[in-house]
Amino acid sequence: MLTLKDKISEMIHNLPEGSTLEDIQYHLYVLEKIRNGQQTIKDGKGVTNEDARARLSKWL
């Protein structure tokens, strides 16, 4: 399993050569949001597909 440092290093390595600091910050932000979502699911606090569909159907 990759450490957070390894994931960040890999992410930066895969960015295009002309990437700006803003690009890197955005990708770090997205990576953190994904990690938070995965942890939420592991903690059993996620929303099932059925619940999500029910919530979205009220909006659409």
Backbone atoms as SQL, in Angstrom:
CREATE TABLE atoms (id INTEGER PRIMARY KEY, chain TEXT, resi INTEGER, resn TEXT, atom TEXT, x REAL, y REAL, z REAL);
INSERT INTO atoms VALUES
  (1, 'A', 1, 'MET', 'N', 0.844, -1.182, 0.000),
  (2, 'A', 1, 'MET', 'CA', 0.000, 0.000, 0.000),
  (3, 'A', 1, 'MET', 'C', 0.888, 1.243, 0.000),
  (4, 'A', 2, 'LEU', 'N', 0.533, 2.176, -0.851),
  (5, 'A', 2, 'LEU', 'CA', 1.316, 3.403, -0.961),
  (6, 'A', 2, 'LEU', 'C', 1.043, 4.339, 0.216),
  (7, 'A', 3, 'THR', 'N', 2.096, 4.991, 0.674),
  (8, 'A', 3, 'THR', 'CA', 1.919, 5.994, 1.716),
  (9, 'A', 3, 'THR', 'C', 1.388, 7.269, 1.071),
  (10, 'A', 4, 'LEU', 'N', 0.924, 8.183, 1.885),
  (11, 'A', 4, 'LEU', 'CA', 0.438, 9.456, 1.369),
  (12, 'A', 4, 'LEU', 'C', 1.549, 10.172, 0.614),
  (13, 'A', 5, 'LYS', 'N', 2.744, 10.135, 1.163),
  (14, 'A', 5, 'LYS', 'CA', 3.895, 10.779, 0.512),
  (15, 'A', 5, 'LYS', 'C', 4.135, 10.166, -0.867),
  (16, 'A', 6, 'ASP', 'N', 4.028, 8.843, -0.964),
  (17, 'A', 6, 'ASP', 'CA', 4.204, 8.159, -2.244),
  (18, 'A', 6, 'ASP', 'C', 3.123, 8.575, -3.250),
  (19, 'A', 7, 'LYS', 'N', 1.883, 8.675, -2.780),
  (20, 'A', 7, 'LYS', 'CA', 0.782, 9.073, -3.661),
  (21, 'A', 7, 'LYS', 'C', 0.978, 10.490, -4.180),
  (22, 'A', 8, 'ILE', 'N', 1.414, 11.387, -3.298),
  (23, 'A', 8, 'ILE', 'CA', 1.641, 12.773, -3.705),
  (24, 'A', 8, 'ILE', 'C', 2.792, 12.847, -4.696),
  (25, 'A', 9, 'SER', 'N', 3.855, 12.123, -4.423),
  (26, 'A', 9, 'SER', 'CA', 5.005, 12.097, -5.325),
  (27, 'A', 9, 'SER', 'C', 4.600, 11.580, -6.700),
  (28, 'A', 10, 'GLU', 'N', 3.810, 10.518, -6.722),
  (29, 'A', 10, 'GLU', 'CA', 3.336, 9.948, -7.983),
  (30, 'A', 10, 'GLU', 'C', 2.454, 10.942, -8.727),
  (31, 'A', 11, 'MET', 'N', 1.571, 11.627, -7.986),
  (32, 'A', 11, 'MET', 'CA', 0.685, 12.602, -8.599),
  (33, 'A', 11, 'MET', 'C', 1.490, 13.723, -9.250),
  (34, 'A', 12, 'ILE', 'N', 2.476, 14.245, -8.537),
  (35, 'A', 12, 'ILE', 'CA', 3.294, 15.334, -9.071),
  (36, 'A', 12, 'ILE', 'C', 4.088, 14.852, -10.284),
  (37, 'A', 13, 'HIS', 'N', 4.603, 13.651, -10.206),
  (38, 'A', 13, 'HIS', 'CA', 5.367, 13.084, -11.323),
  (39, 'A', 13, 'HIS', 'C', 4.508, 12.970, -12.573),
  (40, 'A', 14, 'ASN', 'N', 3.221, 12.681, -12.429),
  (41, 'A', 14, 'ASN', 'CA', 2.325, 12.487, -13.570),
  (42, 'A', 14, 'ASN', 'C', 1.755, 13.778, -14.139),
  (43, 'A', 15, 'LEU', 'N', 1.983, 14.907, -13.474),
  (44, 'A', 15, 'LEU', 'CA', 1.500, 16.182, -13.993),
  (45, 'A', 15, 'LEU', 'C', 2.355, 16.620, -15.186),
  (46, 'A', 16, 'PRO', 'N', 1.778, 17.383, -16.101),
  (47, 'A', 16, 'PRO', 'CA', 2.556, 17.885, -17.240),
  (48, 'A', 16, 'PRO', 'C', 3.700, 18.794, -16.769),
  (49, 'A', 17, 'GLU', 'N', 4.743, 18.898, -17.583),
  (50, 'A', 17, 'GLU', 'CA', 5.920, 19.689, -17.243),
  (51, 'A', 17, 'GLU', 'C', 5.571, 21.146, -16.930),
  (52, 'A', 18, 'GLY', 'N', 4.629, 21.718, -17.623),
  (53, 'A', 18, 'GLY', 'CA', 4.296, 23.130, -17.442),
  (54, 'A', 18, 'GLY', 'C', 3.337, 23.413, -16.303),
  (55, 'A', 19, 'SER', 'N', 3.116, 22.458, -15.433),
  (56, 'A', 19, 'SER', 'CA', 2.155, 22.627, -14.339),
  (57, 'A', 19, 'SER', 'C', 2.588, 23.753, -13.406),
  (58, 'A', 20, 'THR', 'N', 1.607, 24.512, -12.972),
  (59, 'A', 20, 'THR', 'CA', 1.866, 25.619, -12.061),
  (60, 'A', 20, 'THR', 'C', 1.653, 25.160, -10.619),
  (61, 'A', 21, 'LEU', 'N', 2.047, 26.006, -9.702),
  (62, 'A', 21, 'LEU', 'CA', 1.806, 25.720, -8.293),
  (63, 'A', 21, 'LEU', 'C', 0.303, 25.601, -8.039),
  (64, 'A', 22, 'GLU', 'N', -0.475, 26.410, -8.732),
  (65, 'A', 22, 'GLU', 'CA', -1.937, 26.343, -8.600),
  (66, 'A', 22, 'GLU', 'C', -2.462, 24.984, -9.064),
  (67, 'A', 23, 'ASP', 'N', -1.903, 24.456, -10.148),
  (68, 'A', 23, 'ASP', 'CA', -2.294, 23.118, -10.635),
  (69, 'A', 23, 'ASP', 'C', -2.005, 22.062, -9.572),
  (70, 'A', 24, 'ILE', 'N', -0.828, 22.141, -8.975),
  (71, 'A', 24, 'ILE', 'CA', -0.438, 21.171, -7.949),
  (72, 'A', 24, 'ILE', 'C', -1.357, 21.282, -6.741),
  (73, 'A', 25, 'GLN', 'N', -1.661, 22.509, -6.328),
  (74, 'A', 25, 'GLN', 'CA', -2.557, 22.709, -5.188),
  (75, 'A', 25, 'GLN', 'C', -3.933, 22.128, -5.474),
  (76, 'A', 26, 'TYR', 'N', -4.440, 22.320, -6.690),
  (77, 'A', 26, 'TYR', 'CA', -5.753, 21.787, -7.053),
  (78, 'A', 26, 'TYR', 'C', -5.742, 20.259, -6.969),
  (79, 'A', 27, 'HIS', 'N', -4.703, 19.639, -7.517),
  (80, 'A', 27, 'HIS', 'CA', -4.632, 18.185, -7.494),
  (81, 'A', 27, 'HIS', 'C', -4.483, 17.648, -6.073),
  (82, 'A', 28, 'LEU', 'N', -3.758, 18.361, -5.233),
  (83, 'A', 28, 'LEU', 'CA', -3.662, 17.963, -3.822),
  (84, 'A', 28, 'LEU', 'C', -5.025, 18.067, -3.146),
  (85, 'A', 29, 'TYR', 'N', -5.768, 19.118, -3.464),
  (86, 'A', 29, 'TYR', 'CA', -7.114, 19.305, -2.925),
  (87, 'A', 29, 'TYR', 'C', -8.014, 18.132, -3.316),
  (88, 'A', 30, 'VAL', 'N', -7.985, 17.765, -4.595),
  (89, 'A', 30, 'VAL', 'CA', -8.810, 16.655, -5.084),
  (90, 'A', 30, 'VAL', 'C', -8.393, 15.349, -4.419),
  (91, 'A', 31, 'LEU', 'N', -7.087, 15.117, -4.308),
  (92, 'A', 31, 'LEU', 'CA', -6.589, 13.912, -3.655),
  (93, 'A', 31, 'LEU', 'C', -7.082, 13.823, -2.213),
  (94, 'A', 32, 'GLU', 'N', -7.059, 14.939, -1.501),
  (95, 'A', 32, 'GLU', 'CA', -7.525, 14.961, -0.115),
  (96, 'A', 32, 'GLU', 'C', -9.028, 14.694, -0.033),
  (97, 'A', 33, 'LYS', 'N', -9.803, 15.264, -0.944),
  (98, 'A', 33, 'LYS', 'CA', -11.251, 15.032, -0.948),
  (99, 'A', 33, 'LYS', 'C', -11.557, 13.552, -1.201),
  (100, 'A', 34, 'ILE', 'N', -10.805, 12.936, -2.096),
  (101, 'A', 34, 'ILE', 'CA', -10.996, 11.505, -2.369),
  (102, 'A', 34, 'ILE', 'C', -10.669, 10.692, -1.124),
  (103, 'A', 35, 'ARG', 'N', -9.547, 11.008, -0.466),
  (104, 'A', 35, 'ARG', 'CA', -9.161, 10.296, 0.754),
  (105, 'A', 35, 'ARG', 'C', -10.226, 10.452, 1.840),
  (106, 'A', 36, 'ASN', 'N', -10.765, 11.663, 1.981),
  (107, 'A', 36, 'ASN', 'CA', -11.814, 11.896, 2.978),
  (108, 'A', 36, 'ASN', 'C', -13.056, 11.065, 2.663),
  (109, 'A', 37, 'GLY', 'N', -13.422, 10.993, 1.392),
  (110, 'A', 37, 'GLY', 'CA', -14.582, 10.200, 0.990),
  (111, 'A', 37, 'GLY', 'C', -14.381, 8.720, 1.250),
  (112, 'A', 38, 'GLN', 'N', -13.189, 8.241, 0.950),
  (113, 'A', 38, 'GLN', 'CA', -12.889, 6.831, 1.199),
  (114, 'A', 38, 'GLN', 'C', -12.944, 6.516, 2.693),
  (115, 'A', 39, 'GLN', 'N', -12.437, 7.420, 3.518),
  (116, 'A', 39, 'GLN', 'CA', -12.472, 7.205, 4.964),
  (117, 'A', 39, 'GLN', 'C', -13.903, 7.235, 5.487),
  (118, 'A', 40, 'THR', 'N', -14.716, 8.123, 4.937),
  (119, 'A', 40, 'THR', 'CA', -16.123, 8.207, 5.331),
  (120, 'A', 40, 'THR', 'C', -16.827, 6.882, 5.050),
  (121, 'A', 41, 'ILE', 'N', -16.551, 6.302, 3.889),
  (122, 'A', 41, 'ILE', 'CA', -17.157, 5.024, 3.533),
  (123, 'A', 41, 'ILE', 'C', -16.672, 3.922, 4.478),
  (124, 'A', 42, 'LYS', 'N', -15.360, 3.905, 4.765),
  (125, 'A', 42, 'LYS', 'CA', -14.813, 2.905, 5.687),
  (126, 'A', 42, 'LYS', 'C', -15.439, 3.010, 7.069),
  (127, 'A', 43, 'ASP', 'N', -15.773, 4.240, 7.480),
  (128, 'A', 43, 'ASP', 'CA', -16.380, 4.477, 8.789),
  (129, 'A', 43, 'ASP', 'C', -17.871, 4.161, 8.805),
  (130, 'A', 44, 'GLY', 'N', -18.406, 3.757, 7.662),
  (131, 'A', 44, 'GLY', 'CA', -19.822, 3.407, 7.579),
  (132, 'A', 44, 'GLY', 'C', -20.750, 4.599, 7.548),
  (133, 'A', 45, 'LYS', 'N', -20.228, 5.752, 7.189),
  (134, 'A', 45, 'LYS', 'CA', -21.032, 6.968, 7.177),
  (135, 'A', 45, 'LYS', 'C', -21.434, 7.385, 5.764),
  (136, 'A', 46, 'GLY', 'N', -21.169, 6.552, 4.793),
  (137, 'A', 46, 'GLY', 'CA', -21.488, 6.880, 3.413),
  (138, 'A', 46, 'GLY', 'C', -22.972, 6.774, 3.130),
  (139, 'A', 47, 'VAL', 'N', -23.341, 7.164, 1.928),
  (140, 'A', 47, 'VAL', 'CA', -24.729, 7.111, 1.476),
  (141, 'A', 47, 'VAL', 'C', -24.825, 6.016, 0.420),
  (142, 'A', 48, 'THR', 'N', -25.813, 5.159, 0.533),
  (143, 'A', 48, 'THR', 'CA', -25.990, 4.094, -0.458),
  (144, 'A', 48, 'THR', 'C', -26.462, 4.692, -1.779),
  (145, 'A', 49, 'ASN', 'N', -26.310, 3.924, -2.847),
  (146, 'A', 49, 'ASN', 'CA', -26.777, 4.380, -4.159),
  (147, 'A', 49, 'ASN', 'C', -28.278, 4.663, -4.134),
  (148, 'A', 50, 'GLU', 'N', -29.014, 3.812, -3.441),
  (149, 'A', 50, 'GLU', 'CA', -30.466, 3.997, -3.376),
  (150, 'A', 50, 'GLU', 'C', -30.821, 5.305, -2.679),
  (151, 'A', 51, 'ASP', 'N', -30.135, 5.589, -1.559),
  (152, 'A', 51, 'ASP', 'CA', -30.382, 6.849, -0.845),
  (153, 'A', 51, 'ASP', 'C', -30.007, 8.054, -1.695),
  (154, 'A', 52, 'ALA', 'N', -28.891, 7.952, -2.407),
  (155, 'A', 52, 'ALA', 'CA', -28.463, 9.052, -3.269),
  (156, 'A', 52, 'ALA', 'C', -29.481, 9.293, -4.374),
  (157, 'A', 53, 'ARG', 'N', -29.973, 8.205, -4.982),
  (158, 'A', 53, 'ARG', 'CA', -30.984, 8.359, -6.035),
  (159, 'A', 53, 'ARG', 'C', -32.256, 8.998, -5.486),
  (160, 'A', 54, 'ALA', 'N', -32.652, 8.586, -4.292),
  (161, 'A', 54, 'ALA', 'CA', -33.870, 9.143, -3.687),
  (162, 'A', 54, 'ALA', 'C', -33.689, 10.641, -3.416),
  (163, 'A', 55, 'ARG', 'N', -32.534, 11.008, -2.901),
  (164, 'A', 55, 'ARG', 'CA', -32.273, 12.432, -2.635),
  (165, 'A', 55, 'ARG', 'C', -32.243, 13.239, -3.929),
  (166, 'A', 56, 'LEU', 'N', -31.565, 12.699, -4.950),
  (167, 'A', 56, 'LEU', 'CA', -31.456, 13.424, -6.216),
  (168, 'A', 56, 'LEU', 'C', -32.783, 13.521, -6.941),
  (169, 'A', 57, 'SER', 'N', -33.634, 12.506, -6.798),
  (170, 'A', 57, 'SER', 'CA', -34.924, 12.522, -7.491),
  (171, 'A', 57, 'SER', 'C', -35.794, 13.682, -7.011),
  (172, 'A', 58, 'LYS', 'N', -35.591, 14.124, -5.763),
  (173, 'A', 58, 'LYS', 'CA', -36.338, 15.259, -5.244),
  (174, 'A', 58, 'LYS', 'C', -35.918, 16.559, -5.922),
  (175, 'A', 59, 'TRP', 'N', -34.668, 16.615, -6.385),
  (176, 'A', 59, 'TRP', 'CA', -34.151, 17.822, -7.018),
  (177, 'A', 59, 'TRP', 'C', -34.455, 17.875, -8.508),
  (178, 'A', 60, 'LEU', 'N', -34.520, 16.692, -9.115),
  (179, 'A', 60, 'LEU', 'CA', -34.664, 16.654, -10.583),
  (180, 'A', 60, 'LEU', 'C', -36.078, 16.611, -11.036);
